[in-house]
């Protein structure tokens, strides 16, 4: 909403972005109100993944906003035709989720989350911008309280970008933080697959698709997306708001757990302290965390472990890892894991520990050597 120009702050010697409402549109009260609302929304937020606002004013009838200049392309330019690698998509998605979590904690619902409102700078830092459609529910609320806040709009009014809006937003109903979660899911789906979650030849057809259709399974579009990642996308895109994540904070936590489980080298480092904590609290994924081989080998072990649990195709495709992650193993396995920790320091120790774990689950020797 508005026009954006790159500029140089002569006083502070820094590059900035200036967003304006053109003079010929400045008499549009709705645009002026949205412009002012965006400034208020952003100024209430302080987060590394949200674009910073420096100043706001009016000159010769032109409303302007001075913002942080972010040197990088928007997300729609970053996503290749085949989609981003899963680990890269998760890394970007966590930053977006953290940004909307900050907004939700301040009582703000973005309402227009889409790839063109997300910028990735040259270092890989993600910035969420354009809060022009954001609604402020209650300033200064706690993160826990946001789950019960509903942000009202004029009944029957549809605002946002159709391809990424939630069903309730498409119907002009009141929206809350869960509407942003749905929009996030549509963006995340596109990041992973290179395809939009909802498509239509016209705005009306697209609107009908958002309200009625389920997106194609990600496995139909790309074969190497982990089931756990698919589970997160599926939950975000539920038509029923009650079935989605309650807020950006809950979504961000699940994404970070997924990253640590599947892509430990792309985010949180596997430190000695973390290993020690996991050893004291044995769970299904401990051998994967301690296993000292490549990510490809870790994934193969993971799949074999699931197969030996005799999960059906539906369970595996749904990525029912949350249940497995919280399920304690049998009591006798604790000492075996603790003993395996010292063995893993020797050559082949991690492999022996993983084989020992699979044998414990199934009662059979693993097929691999």
C-alpha positions as CSV (number, residue, x, y, z in Angstrom):
1,X,0.0,0.0,0.0
2,X,1.6,3.3,-1.2
3,X,4.9,3.8,-3.1
4,X,8.3,3.1,-1.7
5,X,11.6,4.9,-2.7
6,X,15.2,4.3,-1.6
7,X,16.8,7.5,-0.2
8,X,19.8,8.7,1.7
9,X,19.5,10.2,5.2
10,X,21.9,13.2,4.9
11,X,21.9,13.8,8.6
12,X,22.7,10.3,9.9
13,X,24.4,9.1,6.7
14,X,22.4,6.0,6.3
15,X,20.3,4.4,3.6
16,X,16.5,4.4,4.2
17,X,13.3,3.6,2.5
18,X,10.6,6.2,2.2
19,X,7.0,5.1,1.8
20,X,4.4,7.7,0.6
21,X,0.8,8.0,-0.2
22,X,0.8,9.8,-3.5
23,X,-0.8,13.3,-3.5
24,X,-3.6,12.3,-5.9
25,X,-4.6,9.6,-3.4
26,X,-4.1,11.5,-0.2
27,X,-7.7,12.6,-0.2
28,X,-8.7,9.0,0.1
29,X,-9.6,8.7,3.8
30,X,-9.3,4.9,3.8
31,X,-5.8,5.0,2.4
32,X,-4.7,7.7,4.8
33,X,-6.2,5.7,7.7
34,X,-4.4,2.5,6.7
35,X,-1.1,4.4,6.3
36,X,-1.4,5.8,9.8
37,X,-2.4,2.4,11.1
38,X,0.7,0.9,9.6
39,X,2.9,3.4,11.3
40,X,1.3,2.8,14.6
41,X,1.5,-1.0,14.2
42,X,5.1,-1.1,13.3
43,X,6.1,1.5,16.0
44,X,4.6,-0.8,18.6
45,X,6.9,-3.7,17.6
46,X,10.6,-4.2,18.2
47,X,11.9,-7.3,16.6
48,X,14.8,-8.2,14.3
49,X,12.5,-9.8,11.8
50,X,10.2,-6.7,11.5
51,X,11.1,-3.7,9.4
52,X,11.9,-0.7,11.7
53,X,10.1,2.6,11.3
54,X,12.3,5.8,11.8
55,X,9.9,8.7,11.3
56,X,6.5,9.7,9.9
57,X,5.2,13.0,8.7
58,X,3.5,15.1,6.0
59,X,5.0,17.4,3.4
60,X,3.0,19.5,0.9
61,X,0.0,17.2,1.4
62,X,2.0,14.0,0.9
63,X,2.0,11.6,3.8
64,X,5.4,9.8,4.2
65,X,7.0,7.2,6.4
66,X,10.7,6.7,6.8
67,X,11.7,3.1,7.3
68,X,14.7,0.8,7.6
69,X,16.2,0.0,4.2
70,X,16.5,-3.7,3.6
71,X,18.8,-4.7,0.8
72,X,17.4,-7.9,-0.7
73,X,14.6,-9.4,-2.8
74,X,11.1,-10.2,-1.7
75,X,10.3,-13.8,-1.0
76,X,8.4,-14.4,-4.3
77,X,11.7,-13.6,-6.1
78,X,13.7,-15.9,-3.8
79,X,11.5,-19.0,-4.3
80,X,12.6,-21.0,-7.4
81,X,10.1,-22.9,-9.6
82,X,10.8,-26.2,-7.8
83,X,10.6,-24.6,-4.3
84,X,13.3,-24.0,-1.7
85,X,15.2,-26.9,-0.1
86,X,13.3,-27.9,3.0
87,X,16.0,-26.8,5.5
88,X,16.2,-23.4,3.9
89,X,12.5,-23.0,3.8
90,X,12.2,-24.0,7.5
91,X,15.0,-21.5,8.4
92,X,13.1,-18.7,6.7
93,X,9.7,-19.8,8.0
94,X,11.0,-19.7,11.6
95,X,12.0,-16.0,11.2
96,X,8.6,-15.2,9.7
97,X,6.8,-17.0,12.5
98,X,8.9,-15.2,15.1
99,X,7.9,-11.9,13.5
100,X,4.2,-12.6,13.6
101,X,4.5,-14.0,17.1
102,X,5.9,-10.6,18.2
103,X,3.0,-8.9,16.5
104,X,0.4,-11.2,18.1
105,X,2.0,-10.7,21.6
106,X,1.4,-7.0,21.1
107,X,-2.2,-7.6,20.1
108,X,-1.6,-7.0,16.3
109,X,-2.9,-9.2,13.5
110,X,-1.1,-8.6,10.2
111,X,-3.9,-9.7,7.9
112,X,-1.8,-9.4,4.7
113,X,1.0,-11.9,5.0
114,X,2.3,-12.9,1.6
115,X,5.6,-13.4,-0.2
116,X,5.8,-9.9,-1.5
117,X,5.6,-8.6,2.1
118,X,8.6,-10.6,3.1
119,X,12.2,-9.6,2.3
120,X,15.3,-11.7,2.6
121,X,18.5,-9.7,2.9
122,X,21.9,-10.7,1.7
123,X,22.8,-12.4,5.0
124,X,19.6,-14.5,5.0
125,X,17.9,-12.3,7.6
126,X,14.1,-12.2,6.9
127,X,12.1,-9.0,7.4
128,X,8.3,-8.9,7.5
129,X,6.8,-5.6,6.3
130,X,3.6,-3.8,5.1
131,X,1.4,-3.7,8.2
132,X,-1.0,-1.5,6.3
133,X,-4.0,-3.9,6.8
134,X,-3.0,-4.7,10.4
135,X,-5.6,-4.3,13.1
136,X,-4.7,-3.5,16.7
137,X,-6.8,-5.4,19.2
138,X,-5.5,-4.4,22.6
139,X,-2.0,-2.8,23.1
140,X,0.1,-4.2,25.9
141,X,-1.6,-7.6,26.2
142,X,0.3,-10.7,27.2
143,X,1.2,-13.5,24.8
144,X,-1.2,-15.8,26.6
145,X,-4.1,-13.4,26.3
146,X,-3.8,-13.0,22.6
147,X,-5.3,-16.5,22.1
148,X,-8.7,-15.1,23.2
149,X,-8.6,-11.8,21.3
150,X,-10.7,-11.3,18.2
151,X,-10.0,-8.4,15.9
152,X,-13.2,-7.0,14.3
153,X,-13.6,-5.7,10.8
154,X,-16.6,-4.1,9.1
155,X,-19.0,-7.0,8.6
156,X,-18.9,-8.3,5.0
157,X,-15.7,-6.4,4.2
158,X,-12.9,-8.4,2.6
159,X,-9.4,-7.1,3.1
160,X,-6.1,-8.8,2.2
161,X,-4.7,-10.7,-0.8
162,X,-7.1,-13.5,-1.9
163,X,-4.5,-16.2,-2.5
164,X,-3.1,-16.0,1.0
165,X,-6.1,-15.0,3.1
166,X,-7.8,-17.3,5.6
167,X,-11.4,-18.6,4.9
168,X,-12.8,-16.4,7.7
169,X,-11.0,-13.4,6.3
170,X,-12.3,-14.2,2.8
171,X,-15.8,-14.3,4.1
172,X,-15.4,-10.8,5.8
173,X,-15.7,-12.3,9.3
174,X,-13.8,-11.2,12.4
175,X,-10.2,-12.5,12.4
176,X,-7.6,-13.2,15.1
177,X,-4.1,-14.5,15.3
178,X,-5.1,-17.8,13.7
179,X,-5.9,-16.0,10.4
180,X,-2.2,-15.0,10.2
181,X,-1.3,-18.6,10.8
182,X,-3.4,-19.7,7.8
183,X,-1.7,-17.1,5.6
184,X,1.7,-18.2,6.9
185,X,0.8,-21.8,5.9
186,X,0.0,-20.6,2.4
187,X,3.3,-18.8,2.1
188,X,5.2,-21.8,3.6
189,X,3.5,-24.2,1.2
190,X,4.7,-22.0,-1.7
191,X,8.3,-21.8,-0.2
192,X,8.5,-25.6,-0.1
193,X,6.8,-26.5,-3.4
194,X,7.1,-23.5,-5.7
195,X,3.3,-23.6,-6.2
196,X,0.5,-21.6,-4.6
197,X,-1.7,-23.5,-2.2
198,X,-4.8,-22.1,-3.8
199,X,-5.3,-21.2,-7.5
200,X,-8.1,-19.9,-9.7
201,X,-8.5,-18.3,-13.1
202,X,-10.3,-15.3,-11.5
203,X,-10.6,-13.6,-8.2
204,X,-14.0,-15.3,-7.6
205,X,-12.6,-18.7,-8.5
206,X,-9.6,-18.2,-6.2
207,X,-11.8,-17.0,-3.4
208,X,-14.0,-20.2,-3.8
209,X,-10.8,-22.3,-3.7
210,X,-9.7,-20.8,-0.4
211,X,-13.1,-21.4,1.1
212,X,-13.8,-24.9,-0.3
213,X,-10.7,-26.7,-1.6
214,X,-7.8,-28.5,0.1
215,X,-4.3,-27.9,-1.3
216,X,-2.6,-30.6,-3.2
217,X,-0.5,-32.8,-1.0
218,X,3.1,-31.5,-0.9
219,X,4.3,-35.1,-1.8
220,X,2.5,-34.8,-5.2
221,X,4.6,-31.7,-6.0
222,X,7.9,-32.6,-4.4
223,X,9.0,-36.0,-3.1
224,X,11.7,-35.0,-0.5
225,X,9.8,-32.8,2.0
226,X,10.0,-34.4,5.5
227,X,6.6,-35.6,6.9
228,X,7.1,-33.4,10.0
229,X,7.3,-30.3,7.8
230,X,4.2,-31.4,5.9
231,X,2.4,-31.9,9.2
232,X,3.1,-28.3,10.2
233,X,1.9,-26.9,6.8
234,X,-1.3,-29.1,7.0
235,X,-2.2,-27.8,10.4
236,X,-1.6,-24.2,9.4
237,X,-4.0,-24.6,6.4
238,X,-6.9,-26.1,8.3
239,X,-10.2,-24.5,7.4
240,X,-11.4,-24.5,11.0
241,X,-9.4,-21.9,13.0
242,X,-9.7,-24.0,16.1
243,X,-7.6,-26.8,14.4
244,X,-4.7,-24.4,13.6
245,X,-1.9,-23.2,15.8
246,X,-3.4,-20.7,18.3
247,X,-0.7,-18.0,17.6
248,X,2.6,-17.3,15.9
249,X,4.4,-18.2,19.2
250,X,3.0,-21.8,19.2
251,X,3.8,-22.1,15.5
252,X,7.4,-20.9,16.0
253,X,8.0,-23.4,18.8
254,X,6.9,-26.3,16.6
255,X,9.0,-25.1,13.7
256,X,12.1,-24.8,15.9
257,X,11.6,-28.3,17.3
258,X,11.3,-29.6,13.7
259,X,14.5,-27.8,12.8
260,X,16.5,-29.3,15.7
261,X,15.1,-32.8,14.9
262,X,15.6,-32.8,11.1
263,X,18.2,-30.1,10.3
264,X,20.4,-29.7,13.4
265,X,23.3,-28.2,11.4
266,X,21.1,-25.4,9.9
267,X,20.1,-23.8,13.2
268,X,20.8,-24.7,16.8
269,X,24.1,-26.4,17.1
270,X,24.3,-29.8,18.7
271,X,26.3,-28.9,21.8
272,X,27.7,-31.1,24.5
273,X,25.3,-29.6,27.0
274,X,22.3,-30.3,24.8
275,X,23.5,-34.0,24.3
276,X,23.8,-34.3,28.1
277,X,20.3,-33.1,28.6
278,X,18.9,-35.5,26.0
279,X,20.8,-38.4,27.6
280,X,19.2,-37.7,30.9
281,X,15.8,-37.6,29.3
282,X,15.7,-40.6,26.9
283,X,13.3,-40.3,24.1
284,X,12.7,-41.7,20.6
285,X,15.1,-39.3,18.9
286,X,18.2,-39.6,21.1
287,X,20.2,-41.9,18.9
288,X,19.5,-39.6,16.0
289,X,20.9,-36.6,18.0
290,X,23.9,-38.6,19.1
291,X,24.5,-40.3,15.8
292,X,27.8,-39.0,14.3
293,X,27.2,-39.6,10.6
294,X,25.7,-37.5,7.7
295,X,22.2,-36.1,7.6
296,X,21.4,-38.6,4.8
297,X,22.3,-41.5,7.1
298,X,20.3,-39.9,10.0
299,X,17.2,-39.7,7.8
300,X,17.6,-43.3,6.7
301,X,17.9,-44.4,10.4
302,X,14.8,-42.3,11.2
303,X,12.8,-43.9,8.4
304,X,13.8,-47.4,9.5
305,X,12.9,-46.7,13.1
306,X,9.5,-45.6,12.0
307,X,9.0,-48.7,9.8
308,X,9.9,-50.9,12.8
309,X,7.3,-49.1,14.8
310,X,4.9,-50.5,12.1
311,X,3.2,-47.2,11.5
312,X,0.7,-47.3,8.7
313,X,1.1,-45.1,5.5
314,X,-1.5,-42.6,6.8
315,X,0.4,-42.1,10.1
316,X,3.7,-41.7,8.3
317,X,2.4,-39.3,5.8
318,X,0.8,-37.2,8.5
319,X,4.2,-37.1,10.3
320,X,3.0,-38.4,13.6
321,X,6.4,-37.5,15.2
322,X,5.0,-35.5,18.1
323,X,3.5,-38.6,19.7
324,X,6.7,-40.6,19.1
325,X,8.8,-37.7,20.4
326,X,6.9,-37.6,23.7
327,X,6.8,-41.4,24.2
328,X,9.2,-42.7,26.8
329,X,11.2,-45.8,25.8
330,X,11.2,-48.9,28.1
331,X,13.0,-48.5,31.4
332,X,16.0,-50.7,30.7
333,X,17.1,-48.5,27.8
334,X,18.3,-45.6,30.0
335,X,21.6,-47.3,31.1
336,X,22.2,-48.5,27.5
337,X,22.0,-44.9,26.2
338,X,24.2,-43.6,28.9
339,X,26.7,-46.3,28.2
340,X,26.5,-45.6,24.5
341,X,27.4,-41.9,25.0
342,X,31.0,-42.8,25.9
343,X,31.1,-45.4,23.2
344,X,30.1,-42.8,20.6
345,X,33.4,-41.0,21.2
346,X,35.2,-44.0,19.7
347,X,35.1,-44.8,16.0
348,X,31.7,-46.4,15.1
349,X,30.3,-45.7,18.5
350,X,27.4,-43.6,17.2
351,X,26.5,-46.4,14.7
352,X,26.5,-49.0,17.4
353,X,24.3,-46.9,19.6
354,X,21.8,-46.4,16.8
355,X,21.8,-50.1,16.0
356,X,21.3,-50.9,19.6
357,X,18.3,-48.5,19.7
358,X,16.6,-50.1,16.7
359,X,17.1,-53.6,18.1
360,X,15.6,-52.4,21.4
361,X,12.5,-51.1,19.6
362,X,11.8,-54.1,17.3
363,X,13.6,-57.0,18.9
364,X,15.4,-57.6,15.6
365,X,18.8,-56.7,14.2
366,X,18.7,-53.8,11.8
367,X,19.2,-54.6,8.2
368,X,22.0,-52.1,7.6
369,X,25.6,-52.5,8.7
